[in-house]
Amino acid sequence: MPPKNAKSWKPAMSSMERKEQQKRCGPQVFLVPSKNGRPKYPVAPKGSCKPTEQGAKAALAVARQQGNRKVEKKAEALLRRLEGSDRSERR
């Protein structure tokens, strides 16, 4: 059960949902796609094939907590790219 103050909290994707999303969208929706195991660090919401800024920030936070420097760098690069494209859309 989510805390009462967590308005945007949603349950995490199950392994099956992750695999289905990777089949449908390809490896770009995960920072660590996997052919045999469980894809890790999703950057797109459920049901979407487009990485979001919120997903990249969440993946970055988890990677930092787990001390995964390789994924942290990938997340930072993706976040810069998404923020850059977001600025150009606003103009």
Secondary structure, DSSP 8 states (H G I E B T S, - for coil): ---TT-TT------HHHHHHHHHHH-GGGEEE--SSS--EEE-S-TT--S--HHHHHHHHHHHHHHT-HHHHHHHHHHHHHHHHHHHHHH-
